[in-house]
Amino acid sequence: MVLPASITRLLLLGAGVLYPAYRSFQALEGRSAPSKDEAELARRRWLTYWVVFAAVQVGELAEGVVSWLPAFREAKLGLVLFLLHPRSRGAESVYNIVLRPWLRKHEPVVDAALGSASARALAYSDDLHVRGREYAERALTRATSHVAEQLQEQLRQRGGEGEGGSGSGSAAAQGAPPQAVPPQRPAPT
């Protein structure tokens, strides 16, 4: 039976992510087992699951190649259930038979690649931080200049320009709040 894609996605999210995440939370908090040894086994089981699940997610890069196969999503759901089920111990089997030997063999290469990627990511994030700060400073400077210009314009429109003629000695230019200017009376004719 082929299920609609939205249903299989929902089932994959629930069975493959939400349920294991909650059980991992319980294992981390020590609420999944009555004894310390059983709690440690639960933590190891869920950590193993997440390592295998991550490998499955990386394997999804090839999904575009095989997703057209009939019942692909159902097979993926079956794989997730196999990994989760306590009787099959699927995650432990995949980890011990496939992932652990491969990772142990390639650990130095993976460590070097991760170290290099981490250094590049840190340099990139530092650069973004500097650029973001500079952009924010420029934007703040422009905004403050705009507000100062608007205040000066309002003062000029009210006839409150100082005696210097340019307004440079006015309260607004000196950073003080603008004072109310009393209305001027017209000269008698």
C-alpha positions in Angstrom: 0.0 0.0 0.0 1.4 3.4 -1.0 0.7 6.2 1.4 0.4 9.8 0.4 3.7 11.7 0.6 2.4 14.1 3.3 1.4 11.1 5.5 4.7 9.4 5.2 6.6 12.7 5.9 4.5 13.1 9.0 5.1 9.6 10.1 8.8 9.9 9.5 9.0 13.1 11.5 7.1 11.6 14.4 8.8 8.2 14.4 12.2 9.2 13.2 12.7 12.5 15.0 10.2 13.5 17.7 9.8 10.1 19.5 13.6 9.5 19.6 14.2 13.1 20.6 11.9 12.8 23.6 13.3 9.4 24.5 16.8 10.9 24.3 15.7 13.7 26.6 14.5 11.1 29.1 17.7 9.1 28.8 19.8 12.2 29.4 17.7 13.2 32.4 18.0 9.6 33.8 14.2 9.0 33.6 14.3 6.2 31.2 15.5 3.4 33.4 15.4 2.4 37.1 19.2 1.7 37.6 22.3 3.6 36.6 23.5 0.8 34.4 20.2 0.7 32.5 20.2 4.5 32.2 23.7 4.3 30.7 22.5 1.7 28.2 19.5 3.9 27.3 21.8 6.9 26.7 24.1 4.7 24.6 21.2 3.3 22.6 19.8 6.7 21.8 23.2 8.2 21.0 23.8 5.2 18.6 20.4 5.9 17.0 21.3 9.5 16.3 24.6 8.6 14.8 22.9 6.1 12.4 20.0 8.5 11.8 22.6 11.2 10.8 24.1 8.8 8.3 20.7 8.0 6.9 20.1 11.8 6.5 23.4 12.1 4.6 22.3 9.2 2.5 19.3 11.2 1.5 21.5 13.3 -0.8 21.0 10.4 -3.2 17.2 10.6 -2.7 16.7 12.5 -5.9 18.2 9.4 -7.7 16.0 6.8 -6.0 12.9 8.7 -4.8 11.1 7.9 -8.0 11.0 4.3 -7.0 7.6 3.0 -6.0 7.1 3.0 -2.2 10.4 4.8 -1.6 9.1 6.8 1.4 7.4 3.7 2.8 10.7 1.8 2.6 12.4 4.8 4.3 9.8 4.7 7.1 10.4 0.9 7.4 14.1 1.6 7.8 13.5 4.2 10.6 11.2 1.7 12.4 13.8 -1.0 12.0 16.4 1.3 13.5 14.1 2.2 16.4 12.6 -1.1 17.4 14.1 -2.6 20.6 13.9 -6.2 19.4 15.6 -5.6 16.1 18.3 -3.3 17.6 18.6 -2.0 14.0 20.5 1.1 15.0 23.1 -0.9 17.0 23.4 -3.4 14.1 24.0 -0.7 11.5 26.4 1.1 13.7 28.4 -2.0 14.7 28.5 -3.6 11.2 28.7 -0.6 8.9 29.3 2.8 10.5 31.8 2.0 13.4 34.3 0.1 11.2 34.1 2.8 8.5 34.4 5.7 10.9 37.3 4.1 12.8 39.1 3.5 9.5 38.6 7.1 8.2 38.6 8.9 11.6 41.9 10.9 10.9 40.6 12.0 7.5 37.2 13.0 8.9 38.8 14.8 11.8 41.1 16.8 9.4 38.1 17.7 7.2 36.0 18.7 10.1 38.9 20.8 11.6 39.4 22.5 8.3 35.7 23.1 7.8 35.3 24.4 11.3 38.2 26.8 10.9 36.7 28.1 7.6 33.3 28.4 9.2 34.7 30.3 12.2 36.6 32.7 9.9 33.5 33.2 7.8 31.3 33.9 10.8 33.9 36.3 12.2 33.9 38.1 8.8 30.1 38.2 8.8 30.1 39.6 12.4 32.5 42.4 11.4 30.6 43.2 8.3 27.3 43.2 10.2 28.7 45.4 12.9 30.1 47.9 10.3 26.8 47.9 8.4 24.8 48.5 11.6 27.2 51.4 12.5 26.8 53.0 9.0 23.0 52.5 9.2 22.9 54.1 12.7 25.1 57.0 11.6 22.8 57.6 8.5 19.7 57.4 10.6 21.1 59.8 13.3 22.2 62.2 10.6 18.7 62.0 9.0 17.0 62.7 12.3 19.3 65.6 13.0 18.7 67.1 9.6 14.9 66.7 10.1 15.1 68.4 13.5 17.1 71.3 12.0 14.7 71.7 9.2 11.7 71.8 11.6 13.6 74.5 13.6 14.2 76.5 10.5 10.6 76.2 9.4 9.5 77.5 12.8 11.9 80.4 12.5 14.0 79.2 15.3 17.4 79.4 13.6 20.0 80.9 15.9 21.8 84.1 15.5 24.7 82.5 13.7 22.5 82.1 10.6 23.7 78.6 9.9 22.1 77.0 12.9 25.5 75.4 13.9 25.2 77.0 17.4 21.7 75.9 17.9 20.6 73.6 20.7 19.8 70.8 18.2 23.3 71.0 16.7 24.8 70.8 20.2 22.8 67.7 21.1 20.4 69.4 23.4 16.7 68.9 23.0 15.0 71.6 20.9 13.3 74.3 22.9 9.9 75.7 22.1 10.3 79.0 20.2 7.8 81.7 21.2 5.8 83.0 18.2 7.1 86.3 16.8 4.8 89.3 16.6 4.6 91.1 13.4 6.2 94.5 13.4 3.7 97.5 13.7 3.2 99.3 10.4 
